[in-house]
Amino acid sequence: MHDATDSSSGSAVPYDSSLPTMNRRQFVRTALTATATVGVAGCSGSGTNSGGAPDVDPDTADVEVAIGRNAPQNQSPYEDSVGNVVPRESEELSMSDVIFQRAGERGIVVAGDATNTGDRVLRPLNAEVVLYNRDEEGHGVRDATSTQAERDRLGAGDTWQWAVTFGSDPSFPIDYFTVQIVANFA
């Protein structure tokens, strides 16, 4: 890991070359989109997502995919399953290209692609990212924080480039994160 200078502020931003990267323009677009999405999602509070469709209940969703990954600063292999989410795959929905990126004072961005691999429309979709801190023994959770992104509709064969932004680093060290995407058939 080395520091790269952020030309907008002149400050050093940590950079880890072993992690997936995106160019600056793509990152800014993703972060702004995520911020707008999270802002709208946070205002809904009425049992509907930003598109006006009912929220997806993870316990009764038609489709679900989920992963758990070590936070990038941890040295465990990226492929290892971690945390309290059992990885789930679906024939109707796939998740790929998941990135975890610290953006300095701008917070943390977790983003990826969700592709409808089935032949039916999915509506609505909800992606939830949770950041975790393990307890002293390393088996339970001491602290956690989450945020969500929502999409009203995803047609057969279409891909949603989702992103969530945590406005600042949480007050605890991040040991691992999980991503769960749930959807219903239209």
C-alpha positions as CSV (number, residue, x, y, z in Angstrom):
1,M,0.0,0.0,0.0
2,H,1.2,3.5,-0.8
3,D,-0.2,7.0,-0.6
4,A,-1.3,8.8,-3.7
5,T,-1.9,12.6,-3.6
6,D,-5.5,13.7,-4.2
7,S,-5.2,16.6,-6.6
8,S,-8.4,18.2,-5.4
9,S,-7.2,18.7,-1.8
10,G,-3.5,18.0,-1.9
11,S,-3.9,15.4,0.8
12,A,-2.6,11.8,0.8
13,V,-5.2,9.1,0.1
14,P,-4.3,5.5,1.0
15,Y,-4.2,3.3,-2.1
16,D,-3.9,-0.5,-2.2
17,S,-2.9,-1.8,-5.7
18,S,-4.0,-5.3,-4.9
19,L,-7.7,-4.3,-4.9
20,P,-10.0,-3.9,-7.9
21,T,-9.8,-0.3,-9.1
22,M,-11.9,2.1,-11.1
23,N,-10.8,5.2,-12.9
24,R,-11.5,8.6,-11.2
25,R,-14.4,9.6,-13.5
26,Q,-16.1,6.3,-13.0
27,F,-15.6,6.5,-9.2
28,V,-17.0,10.0,-9.0
29,R,-20.0,9.0,-11.0
30,T,-20.6,6.0,-8.8
31,A,-20.1,7.9,-5.6
32,L,-22.5,10.7,-6.7
33,T,-25.1,8.1,-7.9
34,A,-24.8,6.2,-4.6
35,T,-25.1,9.4,-2.5
36,A,-28.2,10.4,-4.4
37,T,-29.7,6.9,-4.2
38,V,-29.0,6.6,-0.5
39,G,-30.4,10.1,0.1
40,V,-33.7,9.3,-1.6
41,A,-33.9,5.8,0.0
42,G,-33.4,7.3,3.5
43,C,-36.4,9.7,2.9
44,S,-38.8,7.0,1.8
45,G,-39.5,5.5,5.2
46,S,-43.1,4.7,4.2
47,G,-42.6,1.0,3.2
48,T,-41.9,1.8,-0.4
49,N,-38.6,2.2,-2.2
50,S,-37.7,5.3,-4.2
51,G,-39.5,4.0,-7.3
52,G,-42.8,3.8,-5.4
53,A,-42.9,-0.1,-5.3
54,P,-43.2,-1.9,-2.0
55,D,-39.9,-2.7,-0.2
56,V,-38.6,-6.2,-0.5
57,D,-38.7,-8.3,2.6
58,P,-35.6,-10.4,2.7
59,D,-37.5,-13.2,4.5
60,T,-40.1,-13.6,1.7
61,A,-38.1,-12.4,-1.4
62,D,-38.4,-14.5,-4.5
63,V,-34.8,-14.0,-5.4
64,E,-31.7,-13.5,-3.2
65,V,-27.9,-13.4,-3.6
66,A,-25.5,-12.7,-0.8
67,I,-21.7,-12.6,-0.2
68,G,-19.4,-11.9,2.8
69,R,-15.9,-10.6,2.3
70,N,-13.0,-9.5,4.5
71,A,-12.4,-5.8,4.5
72,P,-9.5,-5.1,2.2
73,Q,-7.0,-4.2,5.0
74,N,-7.3,-7.8,6.3
75,Q,-4.9,-10.3,4.9
76,S,-7.2,-13.3,4.5
77,P,-7.8,-14.6,1.0
78,Y,-10.5,-12.6,-0.9
79,E,-12.3,-15.8,-1.8
80,D,-12.9,-16.9,1.8
81,S,-16.4,-16.6,3.1
82,V,-16.5,-14.6,6.3
83,G,-19.0,-13.2,8.7
84,N,-22.6,-14.1,9.5
85,V,-24.1,-14.2,6.0
86,V,-24.2,-17.6,4.2
87,P,-23.2,-17.0,0.6
88,R,-26.2,-17.5,-1.6
89,E,-26.5,-17.8,-5.4
90,S,-29.5,-17.7,-7.6
91,E,-30.3,-18.8,-11.1
92,E,-32.3,-15.6,-11.7
93,L,-29.8,-13.0,-10.3
94,S,-26.0,-12.8,-10.2
95,M,-23.7,-10.4,-8.4
96,S,-20.3,-9.6,-9.7
97,D,-17.4,-7.0,-9.7
98,V,-17.9,-6.1,-6.1
99,I,-15.5,-3.4,-4.9
100,F,-14.8,-1.9,-1.5
101,Q,-13.0,1.5,-1.7
102,R,-12.1,4.0,0.9
103,A,-12.5,7.5,-0.5
104,G,-10.7,9.4,2.3
105,E,-12.9,12.1,3.8
106,R,-15.7,11.2,1.4
107,G,-16.2,7.9,3.2
108,I,-16.5,4.3,1.9
109,V,-18.0,3.1,-1.3
110,V,-19.1,-0.5,-1.9
111,A,-20.3,-1.1,-5.5
112,G,-20.9,-3.9,-7.9
113,D,-23.1,-5.3,-10.7
114,A,-26.4,-7.2,-10.3
115,T,-27.5,-9.0,-13.5
116,N,-31.0,-10.5,-14.1
117,T,-29.9,-13.9,-15.6
118,G,-33.5,-15.2,-15.6
119,D,-36.3,-14.7,-18.1
120,R,-38.7,-12.7,-15.8
121,V,-38.6,-9.0,-14.8
122,L,-37.5,-8.4,-11.2
123,R,-39.3,-5.7,-9.3
124,P,-38.2,-4.1,-6.9
125,L,-34.6,-4.8,-5.9
126,N,-32.8,-3.9,-2.7
127,A,-29.0,-4.1,-2.1
128,E,-27.9,-3.9,1.5
129,V,-24.3,-3.5,2.5
130,V,-23.3,-4.1,6.2
131,L,-19.9,-3.2,7.7
132,Y,-18.9,-5.3,10.7
133,N,-16.5,-5.3,13.6
134,R,-15.8,-8.7,15.3
135,D,-15.9,-9.1,19.1
136,E,-12.8,-9.9,21.2
137,E,-13.0,-13.6,20.5
138,G,-13.5,-13.1,16.7
139,H,-16.7,-15.1,16.6
140,G,-19.5,-12.6,17.2
141,V,-20.2,-9.0,16.1
142,R,-19.3,-6.1,18.3
143,D,-20.5,-3.2,16.0
144,A,-22.2,-2.9,12.6
145,T,-23.6,-0.3,10.4
146,S,-25.5,-0.6,7.1
147,T,-26.9,1.3,4.2
148,Q,-29.0,0.3,1.1
149,A,-29.5,1.0,-2.6
150,E,-32.8,0.4,-4.3
151,R,-34.0,-0.1,-7.9
152,D,-37.6,-0.2,-9.0
153,R,-37.2,-2.7,-12.0
154,L,-34.6,-4.9,-13.7
155,G,-35.6,-6.5,-17.0
156,A,-34.4,-10.0,-18.1
157,G,-30.8,-9.8,-19.2
158,D,-30.3,-6.3,-17.8
159,T,-27.5,-5.3,-15.4
160,W,-27.8,-2.8,-12.5
161,Q,-24.6,-1.1,-11.4
162,W,-25.4,-0.5,-7.8
163,A,-23.4,1.5,-5.2
164,V,-23.7,2.5,-1.6
165,T,-21.8,5.2,0.2
166,F,-21.0,5.4,3.9
167,G,-20.4,9.1,4.3
168,S,-17.6,8.6,6.8
169,D,-15.6,5.8,8.3
170,P,-17.5,4.2,11.1
171,S,-16.3,4.7,14.7
172,F,-15.0,1.0,14.7
173,P,-12.4,-1.0,12.7
174,I,-14.1,-2.8,9.8
175,D,-13.2,-6.5,9.8
176,Y,-15.6,-7.6,7.1
177,F,-18.6,-6.6,5.0
178,T,-21.6,-8.3,3.5
179,V,-23.8,-7.6,0.5
180,Q,-27.3,-9.0,0.2
181,I,-29.5,-8.3,-2.9
182,V,-33.1,-9.3,-2.8
183,A,-35.9,-9.0,-5.3
184,N,-39.4,-10.2,-6.2
185,F,-40.7,-11.3,-9.6
186,A,-42.9,-8.6,-11.2
